[in-house]
């Protein structure tokens, strides 16, 4: 313990930013708890997913980002998981070229061969279209930009992003379950 010149103990003051962070965190707990409840209903904690460490971390971090309300990151990570996982399966089965051509080519390949359920292929295409404006520069009037979707739906962007993140997580989980069933 530090003391002053007279030996009296110095009181350590907590920085103001720590108190502000704590207040902010406490206000967010009910919303995060609701997202954890939703997530636990959609993605069971059963485990048993054998996958590369990178895939496992992306899978987990997509869920973590959702819990903390980071919806864009959730969408980007979930689509990265799907591309990585499905591309890896293609690579392992001798389709190296299509495995490296991106999510659109990967989904088209699976769709042509009937190797994924059509509804999952459609969800993956939707996820890809939602993700693209966040990772590739698009014109303002591009139909999949968040601003355009907000104007078309007359809905707050946070509501759109939360719905996008939920779709992303259910799609990501479906990819993992389907791949596990195929293995």
Protein Blocks (a to p, Z undefined) as FASTA:
>chain_A
ZZdfkopacdddddfklmmmmmmmmmmmmmmmmmmmmmmmmmcckgjpacdfklmmmmmm
mmmmmmnopaklmmmmmmmmmmmmmmmmmmmnopamlmmnojklmmmmmmmnopacfklm
mmmmmmmmmmmmmmpccdfklmkbmklmmmmnopafklmmmmmmmmmmmmmmmmmmmmmm
mZZ
